[in-house]
Amino acid sequence: MRRACITGGGGFIGSNLADRLLADGVEVVVVDDFRTGRRAFLADALERPSFRLVEGDVQQSAILEDAFTGCDWVFHLQANADVRHGLEHPQLDLEQNTIATSKVLEAMRHCGVANILFSSTGSVYGEPEVFPTPENAPFPVQTSLYGASKLACEGLIEAYAVGYEITGLICRFVSILGERYTHGHVIDFYRALRSDPSRITVLGDGHQEKSYLYVQDCVTAMLSAARHHEGRGGAHLYNLGTEETVVVDDSLALITTQMGCSPNVEHTGGARGWTGDSPLIRLDTTKIRSLGWAPELSIKEAIVRTVDWLDDHEDIWSTSEEGQR
């Protein structure tokens, strides 16, 4: 890997990936329009001569081709990741996820970029019948527009990998936690408790089981897969997560303990917090572990580290839009 472009590189995962690649001696180009990304996340990267920022929308082909020229990898992380509110703006997932991915693939083809890693999601499994859920699990009915749009992206990448002989890596993430975290239930709880530490409302019955992965473990897994498959062609699927889960009420207890508060907890009721909220997420990570990868932090450790980071970054929790991957 010599030169890589990261779409959405000003975001939570993308900026951490950019720092890691730069530290490894890789030239990095970031494309971001900063609708959700943060310029401050790229402060260290911007000081490096091997880094270039291209500010713009990934749906603009000219911007993509400018950024992709000379690259051997594209890490396509840009996306609308708002699962919970997806039904309120049903075209957004199609436009910012599926159509944008089509634009990325075409720009790669025109620029001769041979490798792509795509950030997909465990949401494509909907509500599966097999746990832990492997990459080859039968797909049930899609339960969110977000998951459906990501699954369409996967199909496009697989077709390009076959038709144009590129390497297409598809990584199905669980939710990611850690430094530069800006959306999801941990920050939603944190923000609510900073506003009123005496009470908090939990969507659903609080018994939903979620899986999370620390951002640096996520970056390491992505790079392990990329280096293993670089230049080999074909499409390859990997689940990225841990072998454990955490119950929503238990994660809230960790957060309140770390924040030093004891709120009255109210539940809205039901097995799902919203339409498309899966009551249980647990992915089989045997395949990525076969490459020698394993997470270094547990879910509990990742939650604590995230809360500590939010304590030091009021500008993030006080202004971030709510959302849930």
N, C-alpha and C positions, 0 to 999 in steps of 0.2 A: 504494500500500500504506500503510494507516494503522495498523491494529492486527493483529498476527499471534499465533497460538497455536502453540507448538512442543511436540508430545508427545515425551517423552524428552529434553526440553531441558536436563536436568542431565547428559547424557552427553557423550561426546567431540565428535561433530559438532554436536549440538544446542546445546551451550553456546557453541561458537565462532560458530554462526549467531546465537544470541541477542545476543552482543556486537556482531556486525556490524550487525544490525538496529537495535539501540539507538543505535549510533553514527550510523546513517543517519536517526535521528529517528522510527523506527517504535516504537509502543507494543508491548510484548511480554508475553505470558502464557506461562508454562511449566507443563506438567503432567508430573510425574515422581513415582514412588514410591520412587526411590533404591535400588532393588534392585541396579542396576548403575551408575546415575548417581552423581555426586559433588556434594554440596552446595558443596564448596569451589570447584568449577568456576563456580559462579554468584555468587561473592563480590562481584565488581565489579558485576554486574547488580543484585544485591539492594540496592545503594547508590543506585540510580536510581529516581526517582519514577515513571517511565514503565514500570517493570517490576513484574510480579506473579507470585508463585509459588503454584501450586495443587498441594499435595502429595496424591497419590492414584493409584489404579490406573485406566488408561485403559479398562478394561472396566466401569467404573462410570459409567453414563449420566448420573447427576446431576452427577458431577464434571466430565464433559466439557461438558455444557450450561452449567454455571457458567463454565467457562473460555472457551468459544466465544462467549458472548454479547457482541455488539458487535465481533467480529472479522470482517475481510474475507478473511483467509487462515488456513489451517491447514497447518503443515509437520509431516507425520506421520512422525516419525523413530523413535518407540518400537518396539522389536522384540526378540525373542530372536535373537541373531546368532551362535549357537554351531553352526556347520556340522559341525565334526568330531565332536561328541558327540551329534548329533541323534538317532541311532538308539537311544541309551540312554534317551531320554525322548520318545517319538514324539508325544505329545499336546501338547507344549510349543509347537512351531511353529504348530500349528493354533490353539491358544488365544491365544497372545501375539501372533501375527502376523495370521492370517486373521480370527478372530473379533473381535479387537481392532479391526481395520480396519473391519469391518462396524459396530461400535459407533461408531467415529469418524464414518463417513459418515452414520449415522442422526442423531447429535447435530448434525452440520453441517446436515442437512436441517431439523431442528426449530428450529435457531437462525438459519437463513437465511444461512449462510456460503457464499459463491459460488465459492471457489477452494481447491484443495488441491494440495500438492506431496508426493509419496510417495517415500520412500527404498526403492527396490527394489534389485536386485542383478544383476550379471552372471552369477550362479549359475543364473538361469532359463534360460540357454542350454545348460546341461548340458555336454556335450562336442560342440560344433558342428563342422561340416565346413568352414565358411567363416571365414577369418581375413584381416584383422581382421573381427570379427563385427558386422554392421550391425543396427539395430533391427528390420528386417523379415526377419531370417534365419529359416529354418524351424526350429521347435523339435524337437530330438531328445528321446529319453527323459529325463525328469527324473532327476537323479542324487543329489539330496539332498532331505530333507524341508524344509529351509530354503528352497531354491529353489522347491520345489513350493508351499509356503505363500505365498511372495511372489508367485508367478504367479497364484495364486487371488486375492490382494489386488488385483493389477492388473486382473483381470477385473471385480471388483466396482466399482472406480473407473471403469473404462470404461463400465460399465452405468449407473452413477449419472450420469456426465457426459452420456450420451445421454438417459436417462430424466428427469433433473431439471435439465438444461441448466446444469450447473456446469462450471467449468474444472478438469480433472483432469490434472496433470502427473505423469508417472512417470519417475523418474530411476534408471537402472540403474547402480549404482556398481561400480567395482572396489574393492579394499581401500583404505582411507584411512589416511594416516600424518600425524604432526605432533604439535603440542602438545596435551596432554590425552589422548593415545592410551593405551588401557587393555587392548586385546586383539588378538591376532593373532600371526603368527609372529615378528615383530621383538621383541616383548616376551617371547615364550616363549624365544627364543634369549638375549635379554639377561638374563632371570631365571636361566636355567640357567648362563650364564657367570659371573654374579655369585656363584652358589653354588659352582661349580667351574670355574675358568678353564682347567683342564688338559684337559678333554674335553667333547664335546657330541655328542648323537645327533640326526641329521636323519631325519625320517620320509620314506620313499621313497628314490629314488636320488639326490636332490639336483639333478636335471636339470629339474624342473618349472619352467616359465616363468610368472611372475606379473606382474600389472600393478598399479601403485599410483598413488595421487594424493594430493598434499599437501592437507591439510584446508582451508587458506585458498583454494586453487584450487577445491576442491569447493564451498565456500560461494559463491564468486563465480559459478561455473557455475549453481548452483541459482537464485541471485537473477537472473541474466541471463535464464534461462528463465521465471521467475515474472513478471518485469516485461514480458517480450515478450508473454506470453499472458494477462495479467490481464484478467478480464472478457470474454474472447472466447469462452468456452465450448469444449466438446469435450475429447477425451482426446488427449494428446500424449506421445510417448515420446522419451527422450533417454538415450544412453549417456554416462556421465561417466568419463573416464579419460585416459590419455596415449597417445601413438602408439608407446610403447616398452614393453619388458618387461625383467624381470631374472630370471636363473636363480637358484634358491634357494641353491645353493652360492656364487654370486657375492654375493648379498645377505649371506650369513653372513660372507664374507670382508670386506665393508665394515664390518660390525658389529664383528668381532674387531679389525680395524685401528683403528677408532675407540675401542675399549675397551682397546687396548694388550695384547692377549693372543694366544696362538698355540696353540689347543687341538688335541688329536687328534680328528679328525672321523670319526664312525662313521655309516653309513647303514643303515637297516632294509631297504632294497631295494624294487624295484618301481617302476613308473611313477607310482603314486599313494601319497601318504602315508597316506590313509585312504579309506574308502568315500565317494565324492562329491568327492574332491579332483581337480580338473581338471588334467591335465598341462600345458595351455596356456590362458592367458587373455589375450586381446588384443582389445579392443573398438574398433570403428570410431566415431570421435568427430567425423566430418564434420558431422553435423547440429548439434551444440551449437556447433561452431566457426563455423558459418554465422551465428550470432548475434553474432559478434565476440569470442568467448571463446577464450582459449588458456591453458594452464597456465604459470605462471611458474617453477616448480621442476621439475627432472628427478627421476626416481625415486631416483637416487643421492643427490641433495641432500636429498630428503625423508627417506630412511633416516638420513642423518647428522644431520639436524636432530632427528629423533625420538630417536636415541640420546643426543644432547646434552641433550634435555629430560628423558629418563629419568634421566640422571646427576644432575640437579638435583631429582628427585622420587622419592626412595626409597619414600615412602609409597604410590606408585602401583604400582611393579613388585613390591614385596614383598607386596602384598595383593590385586592384581587376579586374578580368576579367569581361567584359560586359556580361549581360544576363538579362532575364526578366522572372519572374515567371508568 
